[in-house]
Amino acid sequence: MDIRFSPQETAFQEEVRRFLADEYPADIRRKMQGGLQLEREDHVRWQQLLARRGWAGVNWPVEHGGTGWTPVQKYIFSTECALAHTPRIVPFGLGMVGPVIYTFGTEEQKARFLPDILASRVWWCQGYSEPNSGSDLASLQTRAVRDGEHYVVNGTKTWTTMAQWAEWIFCLVRTGGPELKPQAGISFLLIDMKTPGVRVSPIRLLDGTPEVNEVHFEDVRVPVENLIGEENRGWTCAKYLLTHERTGIAQVARSRVRIAELRKLAAQTPAGSGGSLLEDAFFLRRLAELETELIALEYTELRTLANLSAGKSPGPASSILKIKGTEVAQALDEFFVEVAGLHALPCVPEQFREGFTGDHVGPGTLAAAAGVYLNNRKASIYGGSNEIQRNIIAKEVLGL
């Protein structure tokens, strides 16, 4: 996309570049460029650097510590971070529960939780999905029963990303009786992970990493003051959160950087015709089609950022971003596996952990292709499956 920046925007771009050149920790940069796994402290250290700069709450209102950036500034920031290979912001605090709290929480809840979220002093995880609910979120069965000044919570959440590092979890729980519609009997509850009765069980993914977990609740007592919004009205919070989550999934800037990297690798990879893959007409046509889809997605993201800057919800555009963003990312994964060729056959997760002393299987990006491909299969499911997003678009945009 060709965007002509104003002098003020160009100055902001230079400011971001200087910050990334001077402040981005070299050890985290090395891990990101080498495809190594980040530890909890790596994420926290990076986000706290942003917080000290005042750049953590990109989409937060200014009154709660947000940046107040224009859509173009947000575009510039995301692009420069992608070019510098910075870690993605862990979304559960800054991108999910934070906006729910400042939108639906009481003044006491805002004062209690928002400063720690903005400063990344507390690690959050998301308790939405359940073992027997699939994509039908309203069928969740984790129950919270009122007992004086506490709720007693019993049930299980699954696919809980990074719960092994979390100190708090935001949960959808069933508080209403069977006479209510499923969506009408759900509440939004904040739970301290150190509370007796909370247990975390890791789930090992296709790429060999224990990134997600099951979280079990057995007679967990949660103060009533940790309820966000009204009892049995948590579905409104849930939908609001999901629109913000889906907007962040698109990752347009990072896909642009990945395409540029793919082109460099393809230029060095022999094709059956005797030249490189980048000289293969069939490969180039497919890549051009993908780049065209990404450009269209980029315009949609900019429109969505404009709505957020105006104080509006992302709305159904977030579903479009989610579908196309994950489809583009997964198509790129397939391209990288194709370019990696035999290097993609062995998936050795251990070689991407700090301190690995064994034999590395192939050069960094190419060896990582299989692991990235396997891990990213989930992208079209989390945040609400892409099939569900198409239903939302049919209903809210097309009126079907």
MILO-658209 format. One record per residue (C-alpha): residue number from 0; residue in three letters; y, x, z negated. Coordinates in nm, 4 decimals, decimal comma. Each point is the difference from the previous one (the first is absolute). Example, Ala and Ser with C-alpha at 12.3 -4.5 7.8 and 13.67 -1.06 7.14 Angstrom:
BEGIN
ATOM   num   residu         yy         xx         zz
ATOM     0      ALA    -0,4500     1,2300    -0,7800
ATOM     1      SER     0,3440     0,1370     0,0660
! end
This chain:
BEGIN
ATOM   num   residu         yy         xx         zz
ATOM     0      MET     0,0000     0,0000     0,0000
ATOM     1      ASP     0,3442     0,1334     0,0913
ATOM     2      ILE     0,2404    -0,0803    -0,2810
ATOM     3      ARG     0,3557     0,1311     0,0092
ATOM     4      PHE     0,0991     0,0853    -0,3547
ATOM     5      SER     0,3560    -0,0279    -0,1262
ATOM     6      PRO     0,1619     0,3113    -0,1531
ATOM     7      GLN    -0,0768    -0,1386    -0,3460
ATOM     8      GLU    -0,3634    -0,0569     0,0917
ATOM     9      THR    -0,0297     0,3480     0,1495
ATOM    10      ALA     0,1406     0,1429    -0,3232
ATOM    11      PHE    -0,2576    -0,1968    -0,1973
ATOM    12      GLN    -0,2765     0,1317     0,2276
ATOM    13      GLU     0,1149     0,3568    -0,0701
ATOM    14      GLU     0,0086    -0,0735    -0,3728
ATOM    15      VAL    -0,3610    -0,1228     0,0076
ATOM    16      ARG    -0,1093     0,3034     0,2031
ATOM    17      ARG     0,1688     0,2405    -0,2442
ATOM    18      PHE    -0,1622    -0,1759    -0,2936
ATOM    19      LEU    -0,3445     0,0218     0,1581
ATOM    20      ALA     0,0511     0,3660     0,0930
ATOM    21      ASP     0,1247     0,0993    -0,3449
ATOM    22      GLU    -0,1732    -0,2366    -0,2437
ATOM    23      TYR    -0,3352    -0,0998     0,1504
ATOM    24      PRO    -0,2540     0,2034    -0,2042
ATOM    25      ALA    -0,1740     0,2632     0,2124
ATOM    26      ASP    -0,3420    -0,0580    -0,1591
ATOM    27      ILE     0,0088    -0,3739     0,0782
ATOM    28      ARG     0,1238     0,0736     0,3537
ATOM    29      ARG    -0,2917     0,2411     0,0492
ATOM    30      LYS    -0,2512    -0,2625    -0,1163
ATOM    31      MET     0,1457    -0,2667     0,2257
ATOM    32      GLN     0,0080     0,2233     0,3080
ATOM    33      GLY    -0,3552     0,1217    -0,0679
ATOM    34      GLY    -0,1429    -0,3458    -0,0593
ATOM    35      LEU    -0,0866     0,0811    -0,3637
ATOM    36      GLN    -0,0341    -0,2776    -0,2549
ATOM    37      LEU     0,2912    -0,0511    -0,2364
ATOM    38      GLU    -0,0437    -0,0318    -0,3741
ATOM    39      ARG     0,1791    -0,2510    -0,2188
ATOM    40      GLU     0,2578     0,2566    -0,1135
ATOM    41      ASP     0,0840     0,0845     0,3630
ATOM    42      HIS     0,0969    -0,3598     0,0722
ATOM    43      VAL     0,1911    -0,0353    -0,3262
ATOM    44      ARG     0,1902     0,3277     0,0443
ATOM    45      TRP     0,1112    -0,0967     0,3517
ATOM    46      GLN     0,1077    -0,3500    -0,0965
ATOM    47      GLN     0,1888     0,1262    -0,3039
ATOM    48      LEU     0,1906     0,2409     0,2251
ATOM    49      LEU     0,1052    -0,2996     0,2083
ATOM    50      ALA     0,0887    -0,1975    -0,3123
ATOM    51      ARG     0,2268     0,2758    -0,1318
ATOM    52      ARG     0,1751    -0,0011     0,3379
ATOM    53      GLY     0,0385    -0,3782    -0,0184
ATOM    54      TRP    -0,2285    -0,0490     0,3007
ATOM    55      ALA    -0,3070    -0,1635    -0,1593
ATOM    56      GLY     0,0912    -0,3687     0,0248
ATOM    57      VAL     0,0509    -0,0066     0,3775
ATOM    58      ASN    -0,0144    -0,3811     0,0238
ATOM    59      TRP     0,1107    -0,0802    -0,3561
ATOM    60      PRO     0,3322    -0,1737    -0,0691
ATOM    61      VAL     0,2764     0,2381    -0,1068
ATOM    62      GLU     0,0378    -0,1788    -0,3338
ATOM    63      HIS    -0,3531     0,1043    -0,0908
ATOM    64      GLY     0,0350     0,3597     0,1146
ATOM    65      GLY    -0,0643    -0,0428     0,3720
ATOM    66      THR     0,1498     0,2165     0,2729
ATOM    67      GLY     0,2193    -0,2581     0,1708
ATOM    68      TRP    -0,0908     0,1579     0,3325
ATOM    69      THR     0,0574    -0,1678     0,3337
ATOM    70      PRO    -0,2991    -0,0665     0,2296
ATOM    71      VAL     0,0941     0,3069     0,2054
ATOM    72      GLN     0,0062     0,2203    -0,3117
ATOM    73      LYS    -0,3440    -0,1287    -0,0972
ATOM    74      TYR    -0,1184     0,0744     0,3522
ATOM    75      ILE     0,1414     0,3521    -0,0179
ATOM    76      PHE    -0,1523     0,0661    -0,3409
ATOM    77      SER    -0,3487    -0,1179     0,0987
ATOM    78      THR     0,0141     0,1994     0,3240
ATOM    79      GLU     0,1096     0,3234    -0,1670
ATOM    80      CYS    -0,2624    -0,0356    -0,2730
ATOM    81      ALA    -0,2685    -0,0517     0,2637
ATOM    82      LEU     0,1159     0,3071     0,1917
ATOM    83      ALA    -0,0120     0,2047    -0,3214
ATOM    84      HIS    -0,3514    -0,1277    -0,0836
ATOM    85      THR     0,0996    -0,1324    -0,3415
ATOM    86      PRO    -0,2398    -0,2186    -0,2002
ATOM    87      ARG     0,0348    -0,3726     0,0434
ATOM    88      ILE     0,1591    -0,1774    -0,2934
ATOM    89      VAL    -0,2802    -0,1454    -0,2124
ATOM    90      PRO     0,0839    -0,3678     0,0513
ATOM    91      PHE    -0,1376    -0,1767    -0,3063
ATOM    92      GLY     0,2997     0,0592    -0,2264
ATOM    93      LEU     0,2988     0,0568     0,2278
ATOM    94      GLY    -0,1088    -0,2195     0,2903
ATOM    95      MET    -0,1934    -0,2809    -0,1670
ATOM    96      VAL     0,0330    -0,0826    -0,3692
ATOM    97      GLY     0,3575     0,1305    -0,0264
ATOM    98      PRO     0,1387    -0,2539     0,2508
ATOM    99      VAL    -0,2007    -0,2777    -0,1696
ATOM   100      ILE     0,1452     0,0878    -0,3402
ATOM   101      TYR     0,3624     0,0207     0,1147
ATOM   102      THR    -0,0401    -0,3266     0,1948
ATOM   103      PHE    -0,2018    -0,2141    -0,2430
ATOM   104      GLY     0,0097     0,1829    -0,3354
ATOM   105      THR     0,2160    -0,0675    -0,3037
ATOM   106      GLU     0,2872     0,2292    -0,0927
ATOM   107      GLU    -0,2165     0,1436    -0,2781
ATOM   108      GLN    -0,2840     0,0734     0,2447
ATOM   109      LYS     0,2394     0,1648     0,2456
ATOM   110      ALA     0,1422     0,2228    -0,2744
ATOM   111      ARG    -0,3476     0,0882    -0,1255
ATOM   112      PHE    -0,1829     0,0762     0,3249
ATOM   113      LEU     0,2415     0,0794     0,2841
ATOM   114      PRO     0,1417     0,3347    -0,1230
ATOM   115      ASP    -0,3483     0,1503    -0,0425
ATOM   116      ILE    -0,1110    -0,1308     0,3409
ATOM   117      LEU     0,3080     0,1398     0,1730
ATOM   118      ALA    -0,0465     0,3400    -0,1685
ATOM   119      SER    -0,3795     0,0043     0,0647
ATOM   120      ARG    -0,0698     0,0452    -0,3699
ATOM   121      VAL    -0,2738    -0,2655     0,0111
ATOM   122      TRP    -0,2820    -0,0264     0,2559
ATOM   123      TRP    -0,0841    -0,3553     0,1081
ATOM   124      CYS    -0,2945    -0,1486     0,1869
ATOM   125      GLN    -0,0611    -0,3403     0,1591
ATOM   126      GLY    -0,2484    -0,2578    -0,1293
ATOM   127      TYR    -0,0306    -0,2568     0,2795
ATOM   128      SER    -0,3388     0,0216     0,1765
ATOM   129      GLU    -0,3228    -0,1048    -0,1713
ATOM   130      PRO    -0,3693     0,0661     0,0786
ATOM   131      ASN    -0,0787    -0,3555     0,1146
ATOM   132      SER     0,3332    -0,1079     0,1486
ATOM   133      GLY     0,0212     0,1899     0,3285
ATOM   134      SER     0,3291    -0,0724     0,1770
ATOM   135      ASP     0,0350    -0,3365    -0,1749
ATOM   136      LEU     0,2303     0,1242    -0,2744
ATOM   137      ALA     0,0497    -0,3495    -0,1436
ATOM   138      SER    -0,3707    -0,0147    -0,0923
ATOM   139      LEU     0,0396     0,2715    -0,2661
ATOM   140      GLN    -0,1906    -0,0621    -0,3247
ATOM   141      THR     0,1435     0,2496    -0,2518
ATOM   142      ARG     0,1139    -0,2321    -0,2781
ATOM   143      ALA     0,2738     0,0291    -0,2623
ATOM   144      VAL    -0,0231    -0,2455    -0,2904
ATOM   145      ARG     0,3000    -0,0486    -0,2298
ATOM   146      ASP    -0,0727     0,0887    -0,3641
ATOM   147      GLY     0,3189    -0,0168    -0,2043
ATOM   148      GLU     0,2341     0,2750     0,1174
ATOM   149      HIS    -0,2636     0,1614     0,2220
ATOM   150      TYR    -0,2039    -0,0705     0,3098
ATOM   151      VAL    -0,3694     0,0935    -0,0206
ATOM   152      VAL    -0,1043     0,1347     0,3409
ATOM   153      ASN    -0,3556     0,0161     0,1357
ATOM   154      GLY    -0,1120     0,0883     0,3527
ATOM   155      THR    -0,0162     0,2783     0,2575
ATOM   156      LYS     0,2382     0,1326     0,2653
ATOM   157      THR    -0,1226     0,2166     0,2873
ATOM   158      TRP     0,1304     0,2411     0,2660
ATOM   159      THR     0,2620     0,1034    -0,2567
ATOM   160      THR     0,1570     0,3068     0,1576
ATOM   161      MET     0,0651     0,2938    -0,2352
ATOM   162      ALA    -0,0845    -0,2052    -0,3082
ATOM   163      GLN    -0,1565     0,3157    -0,1441
ATOM   164      TRP     0,3553     0,1378    -0,0363
ATOM   165      ALA     0,1762    -0,3225    -0,0992
ATOM   166      GLU     0,1637    -0,0770    -0,3328
ATOM   167      TRP     0,0852    -0,3629     0,0840
ATOM   168      ILE    -0,1433    -0,2612     0,2359
ATOM   169      PHE     0,1661    -0,3149     0,1352
ATOM   170      CYS    -0,2548    -0,2788     0,0347
ATOM   171      LEU    -0,0414    -0,3451     0,1398
ATOM   172      VAL    -0,1935    -0,2030    -0,2583
ATOM   173      ARG    -0,1112    -0,3604    -0,0156
ATOM   174      THR     0,1750    -0,1911    -0,2775
ATOM   175      GLY    -0,0249    -0,3562     0,1335
ATOM   176      GLY    -0,2870    -0,2452    -0,0233
ATOM   177      PRO    -0,2275    -0,1294     0,2771
ATOM   178      GLU     0,2235    -0,3040     0,0539
ATOM   179      LEU     0,2684     0,2226     0,1579
ATOM   180      LYS     0,0059     0,1298     0,3540
ATOM   181      PRO    -0,1346     0,3589     0,0038
ATOM   182      GLN     0,3429     0,1437     0,0817
ATOM   183      ALA     0,1675    -0,2095    -0,2698
ATOM   184      GLY    -0,2109     0,1348    -0,2879
ATOM   185      ILE     0,0744     0,3724     0,0407
ATOM   186      SER     0,2316     0,2160    -0,2118
ATOM   187      PHE     0,1431     0,3513     0,0445
ATOM   188      LEU    -0,0779     0,2201    -0,3000
ATOM   189      LEU     0,0797     0,3633    -0,0903
ATOM   190      ILE    -0,2777     0,1783    -0,1912
ATOM   191      ASP     0,0025     0,3363    -0,1785
ATOM   192      MET    -0,3085     0,1907     0,1213
ATOM   193      LYS    -0,0464     0,1496    -0,3488
ATOM   194      THR    -0,0656    -0,3443    -0,1481
ATOM   195      PRO    -0,3480    -0,0312    -0,1566
ATOM   196      GLY    -0,2418    -0,1707     0,2397
ATOM   197      VAL     0,1377     0,1542     0,3223
ATOM   198      ARG    -0,2585     0,2124     0,1839
ATOM   199      VAL     0,0310     0,1788     0,3383
ATOM   200      SER    -0,3028     0,0646     0,2275
ATOM   201      PRO     0,0539     0,2222     0,3097
ATOM   202      ILE    -0,1116    -0,1034     0,3501
ATOM   203      ARG    -0,0790     0,2813     0,2442
ATOM   204      LEU     0,1311    -0,0676     0,3512
ATOM   205      LEU    -0,1420     0,0886     0,3421
ATOM   206      ASP     0,1968     0,3255     0,0036
ATOM   207      GLY    -0,1590     0,1037    -0,3297
ATOM   208      THR     0,3065    -0,0483    -0,2214
ATOM   209      PRO     0,0128    -0,2240    -0,3120
ATOM   210      GLU     0,3410    -0,1383     0,0948
ATOM   211      VAL    -0,0630    -0,3607    -0,1012
ATOM   212      ASN    -0,1529    -0,1567    -0,3084
ATOM   213      GLU    -0,1215    -0,3090    -0,1762
ATOM   214      VAL     0,1996    -0,0929    -0,3094
ATOM   215      HIS    -0,1862    -0,2080    -0,2600
ATOM   216      PHE     0,1686    -0,2122    -0,2670
ATOM   217      GLU    -0,2005    -0,1063    -0,3031
ATOM   218      ASP     0,1946    -0,2031    -0,2587
ATOM   219      VAL     0,3178     0,1964     0,0775
ATOM   220      ARG     0,2931    -0,1238    -0,2093
ATOM   221      VAL     0,3288     0,0030     0,1900
ATOM   222      PRO     0,3324    -0,1009    -0,1610
ATOM   223      VAL     0,1468    -0,3204     0,1428
ATOM   224      GLU     0,3259     0,1899     0,0566
ATOM   225      ASN    -0,1775     0,1867     0,2822
ATOM   226      LEU    -0,0134    -0,3158     0,2123
ATOM   227      ILE     0,2333     0,0252     0,3015
ATOM   228      GLY     0,1534    -0,3315     0,1002
ATOM   229      GLU    -0,1508    -0,3292    -0,1118
ATOM   230      GLU    -0,3609    -0,0618    -0,0970
ATOM   231      ASN    -0,2029    -0,1380     0,2933
ATOM   232      ARG     0,2825     0,0960     0,2411
ATOM   233      GLY    -0,1166     0,3552     0,0740
ATOM   234      TRP    -0,0906    -0,0817     0,3596
ATOM   235      THR     0,3701     0,0165     0,0867
ATOM   236      CYS     0,0157     0,3546    -0,1430
ATOM   237      ALA    -0,3209     0,0919     0,1830
ATOM   238      LYS     0,1313    -0,1095     0,3408
ATOM   239      TYR     0,3324     0,1762    -0,0572
ATOM   240      LEU    -0,1776     0,3233    -0,0924
ATOM   241      LEU    -0,2303    -0,0138     0,3003
ATOM   242      THR     0,2893    -0,0259     0,2452
ATOM   243      HIS     0,1437     0,3224    -0,1446
ATOM   244      GLU    -0,3414     0,1687     0,0057
ATOM   245      ARG    -0,0618    -0,0932     0,3647
ATOM   246      THR     0,3417     0,1288     0,1042
ATOM   247      GLY    -0,0810     0,3424    -0,1440
ATOM   248      ILE    -0,3426     0,0211     0,1651
ATOM   249      ALA     0,1428     0,0366     0,3534
ATOM   250      GLN     0,0983     0,3692    -0,0487
ATOM   251      VAL     0,1707     0,0178     0,3402
ATOM   252      ALA     0,1685     0,3373    -0,0534
ATOM   253      ARG    -0,3251     0,1678    -0,1032
ATOM   254      SER    -0,1794    -0,1413     0,3043
ATOM   255      ARG     0,2708     0,1495     0,2224
ATOM   256      VAL    -0,0563     0,3398    -0,1591
ATOM   257      ARG    -0,3763    -0,0366     0,0393
ATOM   258      ILE     0,0394    -0,0756     0,3731
ATOM   259      ALA     0,2049     0,3173     0,0450
ATOM   260      GLU    -0,2669     0,1984    -0,1845
ATOM   261      LEU    -0,2720    -0,1651     0,2094
ATOM   262      ARG     0,1748     0,1042     0,3211
ATOM   263      LYS     0,0084     0,3652    -0,1150
ATOM   264      LEU    -0,3699    -0,0037    -0,0881
ATOM   265      ALA    -0,0946    -0,1759     0,3266
ATOM   266      ALA     0,1861     0,2687     0,1957
ATOM   267      GLN    -0,2331     0,2582    -0,1577
ATOM   268      THR    -0,3217    -0,2013     0,0445
ATOM   269      PRO    -0,2023     0,0474     0,3214
ATOM   270      ALA    -0,0928    -0,3113     0,2001
ATOM   271      GLY    -0,2973    -0,0544     0,2272
ATOM   272      SER     0,2236     0,0377     0,3074
ATOM   273      GLY     0,0676     0,3631    -0,0865
ATOM   274      GLY     0,3550    -0,0480    -0,1300
ATOM   275      SER     0,1124    -0,1143    -0,3443
ATOM   276      LEU    -0,0288    -0,3510    -0,1394
ATOM   277      LEU     0,3764    -0,0341     0,0394
ATOM   278      GLU    -0,0494     0,0413     0,3764
ATOM   279      ASP    -0,2667    -0,2699     0,0139
ATOM   280      ALA     0,1477    -0,3142     0,1628
ATOM   281      PHE    -0,2227    -0,2417    -0,1907
ATOM   282      PHE     0,0843     0,1602    -0,3355
ATOM   283      LEU     0,3727     0,0019     0,0806
ATOM   284      ARG     0,0000    -0,3663     0,1045
ATOM   285      ARG    -0,1633    -0,1056    -0,3265
ATOM   286      LEU     0,2407     0,2130    -0,2013
ATOM   287      ALA     0,3005    -0,1437     0,1870
ATOM   288      GLU    -0,1170    -0,3545    -0,0758
ATOM   289      LEU    -0,0225     0,0866    -0,3686
ATOM   290      GLU     0,3470     0,1565    -0,0002
ATOM   291      THR     0,1404    -0,3156     0,1609
ATOM   292      GLU    -0,1506    -0,2120    -0,2772
ATOM   293      LEU     0,1498     0,2341    -0,2594
ATOM   294      ILE     0,3487    -0,0278     0,1520
ATOM   295      ALA    -0,0209    -0,3809    -0,0165
ATOM   296      LEU    -0,1202     0,0246    -0,3592
ATOM   297      GLU     0,2935     0,2275    -0,0825
ATOM   298      TYR     0,2508    -0,2649     0,1100
ATOM   299      THR    -0,1761    -0,2587    -0,2172
ATOM   300      GLU     0,0175     0,2358    -0,2978
ATOM   301      LEU     0,3737     0,0513     0,0507
ATOM   302      ARG     0,0570    -0,3772     0,0086
ATOM   303      THR    -0,1997    -0,0326    -0,3216
ATOM   304      LEU     0,2002     0,2766    -0,1680
ATOM   305      ALA     0,3179    -0,1832     0,1006
ATOM   306      ASN    -0,1269    -0,3161    -0,1719
ATOM   307      LEU    -0,0844     0,1954    -0,3153
ATOM   308      SER     0,3459     0,1576    -0,0033
ATOM   309      ALA     0,1504    -0,3497     0,0195
ATOM   310      GLY    -0,2002    -0,1037    -0,3074
ATOM   311      LYS    -0,2518    -0,2049     0,1950
ATOM   312      SER    -0,3776     0,0009    -0,0261
ATOM   313      PRO    -0,1885     0,1795     0,2799
ATOM   314      GLY    -0,1561    -0,3367     0,0876
ATOM   315      PRO    -0,2699    -0,0410     0,2668
ATOM   316      ALA     0,1246     0,3151     0,1770
ATOM   317      SER    -0,1862     0,1907    -0,2704
ATOM   318      SER    -0,3250    -0,1444     0,1370
ATOM   319      ILE     0,0861     0,1269     0,3488
ATOM   320      LEU     0,0751     0,3447    -0,1437
ATOM   321      LYS    -0,3254    -0,0015    -0,1913
ATOM   322      ILE    -0,2161    -0,0947     0,2998
ATOM   323      LYS     0,1557     0,2304     0,2551
ATOM   324      GLY     0,0643     0,2840    -0,2442
ATOM   325      THR    -0,3645     0,0200    -0,1040
ATOM   326      GLU    -0,1250    -0,0471     0,3564
ATOM   327      VAL     0,2177     0,2871     0,1228
ATOM   328      ALA    -0,1072     0,2231    -0,2905
ATOM   329      GLN    -0,3688    -0,0729     0,0579
ATOM   330      ALA     0,0355     0,0598     0,3743
ATOM   331      LEU     0,1565     0,3359    -0,0821
ATOM   332      ASP    -0,2945     0,0771    -0,2292
ATOM   333      GLU    -0,2335    -0,0590     0,2946
ATOM   334      PHE     0,2104     0,2273     0,2225
ATOM   335      PHE    -0,0167     0,2802    -0,2575
ATOM   336      VAL    -0,3790    -0,0335    -0,0273
ATOM   337      GLU    -0,0217     0,0156     0,3794
ATOM   338      VAL     0,2153     0,3133     0,0143
ATOM   339      ALA    -0,1895     0,1601    -0,2908
ATOM   340      GLY    -0,3310    -0,0418     0,1825
ATOM   341      LEU    -0,2779     0,1894    -0,1783
ATOM   342      HIS     0,2371     0,0920    -0,2834
ATOM   343      ALA     0,0003    -0,3675    -0,1009
ATOM   344      LEU    -0,3775    -0,0236    -0,0396
ATOM   345      PRO    -0,0296     0,1540    -0,3477
ATOM   346      CYS     0,2031    -0,1745    -0,2700
ATOM   347      VAL     0,0244     0,2406    -0,2938
ATOM   348      PRO     0,2458    -0,1590    -0,2476
ATOM   349      GLU    -0,0248     0,2961    -0,2381
ATOM   350      GLN     0,1815     0,2328     0,2409
ATOM   351      PHE     0,3161    -0,2053    -0,0384
ATOM   352      ARG     0,0188     0,0506    -0,3762
ATOM   353      GLU     0,2087     0,2722    -0,1582
ATOM   354      GLY    -0,2109     0,3047    -0,0920
ATOM   355      PHE    -0,2907    -0,0637     0,2418
ATOM   356      THR    -0,1779     0,3341     0,0575
ATOM   357      GLY    -0,2760    -0,0997     0,2432
ATOM   358      ASP     0,0002     0,0161     0,3789
ATOM   359      HIS     0,2691    -0,2119     0,1642
ATOM   360      VAL    -0,1296    -0,2154     0,2834
ATOM   361      GLY     0,2502     0,0453     0,2792
ATOM   362      PRO     0,3813     0,0371    -0,0045
ATOM   363      GLY     0,2057    -0,2261    -0,2309
ATOM   364      THR     0,1154    -0,2995     0,2075
ATOM   365      LEU    -0,3110    -0,0137     0,2170
ATOM   366      ALA    -0,2405     0,0333    -0,2925
ATOM   367      ALA     0,1888    -0,2752    -0,1835
ATOM   368      ALA    -0,0310    -0,2411     0,2940
ATOM   369      ALA    -0,3300    -0,1549    -0,1104
ATOM   370      GLY     0,1078    -0,0455    -0,3611
ATOM   371      VAL     0,3318    -0,1579     0,0986
ATOM   372      TYR    -0,1759    -0,2282     0,2478
ATOM   373      LEU    -0,2528    -0,1183    -0,2604
ATOM   374      ASN     0,2570    -0,0458    -0,2756
ATOM   375      ASN     0,2407    -0,1922     0,2210
ATOM   376      ARG    -0,2548    -0,2661     0,1009
ATOM   377      LYS     0,1211    -0,1915    -0,3050
ATOM   378      ALA     0,3606    -0,0185     0,1232
ATOM   379      SER    -0,0581    -0,3188     0,2018
ATOM   380      ILE    -0,1413    -0,1684    -0,3118
ATOM   381      TYR     0,2234     0,0957    -0,2936
ATOM   382      GLY     0,3317    -0,1774    -0,0482
ATOM   383      GLY    -0,1676    -0,3117     0,1396
ATOM   384      SER    -0,2408     0,0380     0,2904
ATOM   385      ASN     0,1426     0,0014     0,3520
ATOM   386      GLU    -0,1807    -0,3285     0,0698
ATOM   387      ILE     0,1897    -0,1591    -0,2885
ATOM   388      GLN     0,3267     0,1446     0,1362
ATOM   389      ARG    -0,0626    -0,1674     0,3354
ATOM   390      ASN    -0,0414    -0,3325    -0,1797
ATOM   391      ILE     0,3337     0,0564    -0,1781
ATOM   392      ILE     0,1755     0,0747     0,3287
ATOM   393      ALA    -0,1576    -0,3071     0,1645
ATOM   394      LYS     0,1215    -0,2217    -0,2834
ATOM   395      GLU     0,3424     0,1432    -0,0853
ATOM   396      VAL     0,1172     0,1318     0,3383
ATOM   397      LEU    -0,1784    -0,2171     0,2573
ATOM   398      GLY    -0,0217    -0,3121    -0,2173
ATOM   399      LEU    -0,3687    -0,0554     0,0780
! end
